């Protein structure tokens, strides 16, 4: 999946790791209507799950990105060496 045409970045989070990731990202949550997220993995691996799923929808490694659509319940899991940031678009 890619970002839709016409959206622009408006905010970037700091880099998060296993010790700094906001706990809300590790449980079911969603982005508000009209907001897209672009997860950028800087090191390690991040697993992206849709809410209620037992298998990840994606496993994203260092140098890779994953698009999160608005209003989609999801959560992430990190490997111990993972570092990532999120660029929000609208």
PLY file of the C-alpha trace (Angstrom):
ply
format ascii 1.0
element vertex 90
property float x
property float y
property float z
element edge 89
property int vertex1
property int vertex2
end_header
0.00 0.00 0.00
1.21 3.51 -0.69
0.15 6.91 0.56
-2.73 8.36 -1.47
-2.11 11.29 -3.81
-2.50 14.71 -2.27
-1.51 13.92 1.32
1.40 15.79 2.86
3.53 15.17 5.96
2.72 17.36 8.96
4.40 15.71 11.95
7.20 13.24 12.65
7.66 11.41 15.93
11.04 10.98 17.59
12.77 7.63 17.13
11.22 5.00 19.36
12.82 1.78 20.61
11.69 -0.96 22.97
12.37 1.25 26.00
10.78 4.43 24.60
7.85 3.26 22.48
4.56 4.68 23.77
2.66 1.74 25.30
-0.46 2.72 23.35
1.24 1.64 20.12
1.63 -1.89 21.50
-2.13 -2.38 21.87
-5.09 -1.80 19.58
-5.29 1.79 18.37
-6.11 3.67 15.18
-5.40 6.93 13.42
-8.20 9.46 13.16
-10.15 10.01 9.95
-8.03 11.68 7.27
-4.69 10.89 8.96
-2.23 8.43 7.41
0.90 7.10 9.08
4.16 6.11 7.46
6.17 3.87 9.80
9.89 4.10 9.01
12.06 1.38 10.54
15.64 2.49 11.23
17.00 -0.72 12.79
15.77 -4.14 13.82
12.28 -5.29 12.82
8.72 -4.16 13.51
5.70 -6.42 13.14
2.41 -4.73 12.19
-0.82 -6.51 13.22
-4.42 -5.75 12.43
-6.50 -5.89 15.60
-7.60 -9.43 16.45
-5.13 -11.09 14.08
-2.63 -13.67 15.35
-0.23 -13.34 12.42
1.34 -10.03 11.39
0.09 -8.28 8.27
3.65 -7.09 7.70
7.14 -7.50 9.06
9.12 -4.36 8.32
12.91 -4.28 8.54
15.58 -1.60 8.72
15.35 0.80 5.79
11.76 -0.20 5.01
8.45 1.63 5.53
4.83 0.65 6.09
1.70 2.72 5.41
-1.02 2.82 8.08
-4.43 3.94 6.80
-6.85 6.02 8.86
-9.37 4.39 11.21
-7.77 0.92 11.01
-7.35 -0.81 14.38
-3.81 -2.15 14.64
-0.84 -2.60 16.96
2.90 -3.21 16.61
5.53 -5.50 18.13
9.25 -4.73 18.12
12.39 -6.81 18.12
14.78 -5.87 20.96
17.03 -3.92 18.56
14.21 -2.08 16.76
14.11 1.67 16.26
11.39 3.41 14.25
9.60 6.69 13.74
6.23 7.63 12.27
5.56 10.40 9.76
1.93 11.53 9.90
0.25 12.74 6.69
-3.07 14.39 5.93
0 1
1 2
2 3
3 4
4 5
5 6
6 7
7 8
8 9
9 10
10 11
11 12
12 13
13 14
14 15
15 16
16 17
17 18
18 19
19 20
20 21
21 22
22 23
23 24
24 25
25 26
26 27
27 28
28 29
29 30
30 31
31 32
32 33
33 34
34 35
35 36
36 37
37 38
38 39
39 40
40 41
41 42
42 43
43 44
44 45
45 46
46 47
47 48
48 49
49 50
50 51
51 52
52 53
53 54
54 55
55 56
56 57
57 58
58 59
59 60
60 61
61 62
62 63
63 64
64 65
65 66
66 67
67 68
68 69
69 70
70 71
71 72
72 73
73 74
74 75
75 76
76 77
77 78
78 79
79 80
80 81
81 82
82 83
83 84
84 85
85 86
86 87
87 88
88 89
